[in-house]
Amino acid sequence: MPITHIVLLQFKADISAEAINDVCARMIALKNSCIHPTSQRPYILASSGGVDNSPEGLQNGITHAFVVEFASAQDRDYYVERDPAHREFVRSLDGILEQAQVIDYSNGSF
C-alpha cells in the first residue's frame, strides 16, 4: 500500500535565505539520489515541496512543507532508517531547524 510522507520544517531565525534554498533543493533532490539497495534504482515515486503560503494563520511557525510518496511501507522504512543519502541529508539539518514534524499515512486508512 502506498505511503505519503509529509515533512514540515521551521528554520531558525538566523538561517540565511541561501541556506534555506539549499536545504529545500537537496530535499527535493532526494527523489533521485535515494537508491534502493536491491534494484539499484531511485525508489521515491514523487517528491514536492515549497514555502508556506496559507492565509489561514495556523502554521505555528512551520514555514516549509514537503510531500514524498513511496510505493510501500517497506520503501518508506528503508528511507527513514537506512538510506545513506537520506541519513546524510538529515545530519546536515543539525543546528538549522527550530522544529520539524513528520506525518505519514496510507490514503483511505482512518
Backbone bond lengths (Angstrom), bond angles and torsions (degrees), N, CA, C in turn:
res aa  C-N    CA-C-N  psi(-1)  N-CA   C-N-CA  omega(-1)  CA-C   N-CA-C  phi
1 M - - - 1.442 - - 1.532 109.11 -
2 P 1.325 118.13 131.09 1.470 120.76 -179.88 1.527 112.91 -60.83
3 I 1.313 114.92 149.79 1.464 123.25 179.68 1.526 108.70 -122.60
4 T 1.324 115.85 132.90 1.461 122.03 172.10 1.524 107.32 -103.98
5 H 1.324 115.59 128.26 1.469 124.51 -175.01 1.532 106.63 -115.90
6 I 1.329 116.79 114.80 1.462 121.71 -177.82 1.523 108.76 -108.64
7 V 1.327 115.69 128.17 1.462 122.49 -179.47 1.523 108.06 -118.64
8 L 1.330 116.16 124.65 1.464 122.58 -179.48 1.520 108.62 -117.61
9 L 1.331 117.03 129.95 1.462 121.21 -174.20 1.517 111.90 -127.26
10 Q 1.323 114.72 145.52 1.458 122.86 167.44 1.524 105.94 -127.30
11 F 1.312 116.50 121.69 1.455 121.67 179.13 1.524 109.84 -85.50
12 K 1.309 116.15 151.50 1.458 120.60 175.06 1.532 109.04 -62.13
13 A 1.319 116.30 150.92 1.463 122.11 -173.19 1.523 113.39 -61.68
14 D 1.330 118.27 -28.63 1.462 120.32 -175.88 1.531 113.88 -91.99
15 I 1.309 117.89 8.95 1.470 121.23 -179.85 1.527 108.64 -83.01
16 S 1.321 116.45 131.50 1.470 121.24 -176.10 1.531 111.48 -70.29
17 A 1.315 114.80 156.82 1.470 120.58 176.06 1.521 110.62 -60.27
18 E 1.312 117.61 -35.50 1.465 121.12 179.19 1.529 111.19 -64.65
19 A 1.328 116.01 -41.98 1.466 119.49 178.61 1.522 111.08 -66.48
20 I 1.325 116.60 -39.61 1.468 120.19 178.05 1.524 110.28 -64.08
21 N 1.326 116.72 -45.24 1.470 119.82 178.42 1.520 111.67 -61.18
22 D 1.327 116.82 -37.20 1.465 120.79 177.78 1.525 110.80 -63.24
23 V 1.336 116.98 -46.44 1.467 120.59 178.64 1.523 110.05 -59.48
24 C 1.329 116.50 -45.88 1.468 120.03 -177.92 1.528 111.26 -62.66
25 A 1.319 117.44 -43.73 1.469 121.05 178.80 1.528 110.76 -62.91
26 R 1.328 117.01 -40.88 1.467 120.11 179.71 1.521 111.58 -69.59
27 M 1.334 117.53 -33.86 1.469 120.70 176.67 1.521 109.76 -62.64
28 I 1.320 117.45 -47.87 1.465 121.20 179.19 1.531 110.66 -64.91
29 A 1.322 117.83 -36.19 1.465 122.19 -178.88 1.526 112.82 -67.02
30 L 1.334 118.03 -17.37 1.464 119.71 178.27 1.526 111.65 -58.45
31 K 1.324 117.44 -25.51 1.475 120.51 178.32 1.529 110.72 -54.83
32 N 1.320 116.92 -36.38 1.462 120.21 -178.46 1.525 113.62 -99.63
33 S 1.318 117.50 -22.01 1.471 118.93 -176.90 1.520 113.48 -92.62
34 C 1.323 118.34 -14.00 1.469 120.86 175.30 1.524 108.16 -85.45
35 I 1.310 115.39 116.62 1.464 122.23 -174.14 1.525 109.47 -114.05
36 H 1.323 116.08 130.90 1.465 121.01 179.77 1.531 109.58 -69.74
37 P 1.322 118.51 134.95 1.464 120.40 -175.20 1.527 114.07 -66.94
38 T 1.313 117.85 -25.10 1.462 120.38 -179.11 1.524 111.98 -88.68
39 S 1.325 116.54 -51.71 1.467 120.50 -176.19 1.523 112.93 -82.02
40 Q 1.336 116.72 -18.81 1.464 122.64 -175.61 1.531 111.82 58.93
41 R 1.345 115.19 32.34 1.462 121.71 179.00 1.533 108.65 -129.88
42 P 1.338 116.62 156.85 1.465 118.42 173.70 1.530 110.29 -57.79
43 Y 1.310 117.08 141.94 1.469 120.65 -175.23 1.528 113.32 -123.45
44 I 1.310 118.62 -4.40 1.456 120.79 174.57 1.522 107.18 -76.25
45 L 1.332 116.51 124.49 1.457 120.65 -176.44 1.523 112.26 -72.52
46 A 1.323 117.14 -41.24 1.466 121.79 -178.72 1.516 108.99 -156.48
47 S 1.327 115.07 152.37 1.458 121.10 178.28 1.519 108.10 -148.71
48 S 1.321 115.70 131.96 1.459 120.46 177.24 1.516 108.83 -147.34
49 G 1.311 116.05 163.97 1.449 119.14 178.24 1.502 112.14 176.97
50 G 1.330 114.80 173.30 1.450 119.89 178.45 1.512 112.00 174.74
51 V 1.324 114.27 -176.26 1.458 122.14 -179.64 1.530 108.78 -82.02
52 D 1.313 115.08 145.11 1.465 120.99 179.94 1.530 111.02 -61.24
53 N 1.332 115.62 139.64 1.462 120.44 173.12 1.526 111.55 -139.04
54 S 1.321 117.06 24.23 1.463 121.55 -178.61 1.526 111.23 -74.47
55 P 1.326 117.49 134.82 1.459 120.79 176.57 1.528 113.34 -84.73
56 E 1.328 118.03 -1.10 1.466 120.55 -173.07 1.525 114.74 -74.06
57 G 1.333 116.90 -24.86 1.461 119.44 179.32 1.520 114.48 75.50
58 L 1.310 118.00 24.62 1.465 121.79 -177.93 1.537 112.58 -109.41
59 Q 1.318 117.11 20.83 1.461 121.38 -173.61 1.525 113.54 -75.45
60 N 1.300 119.44 -21.34 1.465 122.95 -178.61 1.524 112.54 50.44
61 G 1.320 116.10 40.55 1.460 121.39 177.48 1.515 114.86 93.04
62 I 1.309 118.65 -17.09 1.471 121.40 179.75 1.523 108.64 -65.17
63 T 1.328 116.43 132.17 1.465 120.65 -176.92 1.525 113.98 -116.52
64 H 1.325 118.07 -21.34 1.463 122.04 -175.87 1.524 110.06 -137.05
65 A 1.332 115.16 143.34 1.469 120.44 179.53 1.520 109.64 -133.41
66 F 1.334 114.78 145.00 1.458 122.01 178.92 1.524 108.83 -135.97
67 V 1.314 115.96 143.45 1.455 122.07 177.29 1.526 107.40 -124.37
68 V 1.329 115.68 125.08 1.466 122.37 -179.28 1.522 107.03 -122.94
69 E 1.315 116.68 131.88 1.464 120.77 -178.58 1.524 110.95 -113.14
70 F 1.345 114.04 134.49 1.458 122.45 179.52 1.520 109.57 -120.74
71 A 1.313 117.26 151.55 1.468 121.96 178.89 1.519 111.94 -71.54
72 S 1.338 116.39 -25.81 1.472 119.23 -174.35 1.516 110.99 -154.86
73 A 1.316 115.04 163.69 1.461 120.63 174.10 1.528 110.19 -63.01
74 Q 1.318 117.38 -33.16 1.467 120.27 179.19 1.524 110.98 -63.38
75 D 1.346 116.73 -42.28 1.467 119.27 177.48 1.523 110.73 -64.99
76 R 1.332 117.37 -42.93 1.459 121.13 177.79 1.529 110.54 -61.10
77 D 1.318 116.71 -43.12 1.458 120.51 -179.23 1.521 111.24 -63.92
78 Y 1.323 117.51 -40.80 1.462 120.56 177.11 1.534 109.33 -61.37
79 Y 1.313 116.72 -45.69 1.466 122.65 179.24 1.527 110.84 -56.62
80 V 1.308 116.54 -49.95 1.465 121.65 -175.63 1.523 111.70 -71.59
81 E 1.299 117.83 -40.49 1.461 121.37 -170.18 1.521 115.52 -96.15
82 R 1.357 118.27 -31.45 1.465 118.03 -169.35 1.528 116.03 -134.24
83 D 1.309 119.42 -20.29 1.467 119.31 -174.12 1.532 110.28 -60.36
84 P 1.341 117.66 120.69 1.473 120.03 -176.08 1.527 112.99 -62.96
85 A 1.319 118.45 -37.45 1.469 120.47 -179.79 1.529 110.42 -65.69
86 H 1.321 116.60 -42.70 1.462 120.12 178.97 1.524 110.83 -67.73
87 R 1.310 117.11 -42.71 1.469 120.35 -179.12 1.535 110.69 -61.82
88 E 1.333 116.71 -40.21 1.461 120.57 178.17 1.535 109.99 -66.06
89 F 1.319 117.26 -41.07 1.459 121.04 176.92 1.531 110.27 -58.74
90 V 1.312 117.34 -48.31 1.465 121.38 -179.42 1.531 110.25 -60.13
91 R 1.317 117.07 -43.14 1.477 120.32 178.27 1.529 110.78 -59.95
92 S 1.326 117.52 -34.75 1.464 121.11 -177.30 1.526 112.59 -69.40
93 L 1.329 117.85 -13.19 1.458 122.02 -179.36 1.524 112.74 -85.67
94 D 1.315 116.63 -8.05 1.464 120.86 -177.52 1.526 110.47 -57.28
95 G 1.323 116.08 123.87 1.450 121.38 175.89 1.516 115.94 88.67
96 I 1.332 118.76 -4.47 1.466 118.76 -178.12 1.526 113.46 -114.62
97 L 1.342 117.13 -7.97 1.458 119.97 -179.72 1.517 111.72 -103.79
98 E 1.309 115.18 137.77 1.455 121.89 170.93 1.525 109.13 -80.37
99 Q 1.344 114.89 -43.69 1.461 119.95 176.67 1.521 109.70 -156.77
100 A 1.322 114.20 156.77 1.462 122.08 174.19 1.515 107.77 -140.85
101 Q 1.320 115.45 143.57 1.458 121.79 174.97 1.518 107.46 -132.05
102 V 1.331 115.77 143.40 1.464 120.97 177.31 1.517 107.85 -132.45
103 I 1.318 114.65 131.86 1.460 122.34 177.35 1.524 107.20 -130.21
104 D 1.322 116.35 132.34 1.462 121.64 175.23 1.512 109.50 -120.65
105 Y 1.322 116.47 147.01 1.466 119.30 175.53 1.517 110.29 -154.40
106 S 1.321 114.06 158.86 1.462 122.78 169.47 1.512 106.71 -105.75
107 N 1.310 117.08 127.93 1.448 122.03 -175.61 1.534 110.89 -55.91
108 G 1.321 115.58 128.18 1.455 121.36 178.01 1.506 115.83 86.38
109 S 1.331 118.09 -5.58 1.461 121.48 177.72 1.521 108.78 -89.53
110 F 1.333 116.73 112.25 1.461 120.57 -176.14 1.508 111.51 -115.98
